[in-house]
Amino acid sequence: MQRISNSIYQINLGWVNVFVIEDNGLTLIGTGPKGSGRKIFKAIRAAGKNPKDIKQIILTHLHPDHAGSAEEIKRILRVPVIAHADDAEIMRYGIAFRKELCLTPGLKNWLIYHLAIKRSGINIDPVEIVRPLKHNDLLPLLGGIRVIHTPGHSKGHISLLVEKEEVLIAGDLLSNTLGLALSVIYEDLQEGMRSINKITNLDFEKIVFGHGRPILSNAGGIIRQAFNRYNYSFI
């Protein structure tokens, strides 16, 4: 596990990241695609921690590369799964994609979509969300983690602001694989741009992504500078 801050760690599963928060046990953020449980548990053990200390799972959104192992890990550990209400309402039926999708420009994104995302399927094992989240909820971890509803990539996409440690867990609001960029797909690109604009008003020193490398210094300033070049006239 890569240490991001005092209590936050990143696990790289290949082309997707999940995160672990250590506070009164462990909280798992994201679960990776189906069948990722063993790899996640192995990484946690390699860091000298016990996967059985995972007390809950938080999902930033419903897509198969982030929620694919949620039901598997929930079943093994008997822990609750938490997500935004808008995604929770269809994850319980195993639905992981809505029909409305916008592919962002560029050859790299086209290749990722057709070689990876499109082949990942549109379903997950049905998972019941025990606590549907909403914007501005405060989770009782690390002195309070703020839920920021950042729709666009999915209707119920959330980012998590860990104010005490100045970290933003951004999910797929953005990516940082070959440089900071929009994610490959959005259900609603304009809504996604509004959500990006929303986080530029937050204070954070570090940011981590579902895909790509973290930014570990002056992240808020870098995000603001990178996306000021976009025309927000439609926001």
Secondary structure, 3 states (H helix, E strand, C coil): CEECCCCEEEEECCCCEEEEEECCCEEEECCCCCCCHHHHHHHHHHCCCCHHHEEEEECCCCCHHHHCCHHHHHHHHCCCEEEEHHHHHHHCCCECCCCCCEECCCHHHHHHHHHHHHHHCCECCCCCCCEEECCCCEECCCCCEEEEECCCCCCCCEEEEEHHHCEEECCCCEEECCCEEECCEECCHHHHHHHHHHHCCCCCCEEECCCECCECCCHHHHHHHHHCCCCHHHC
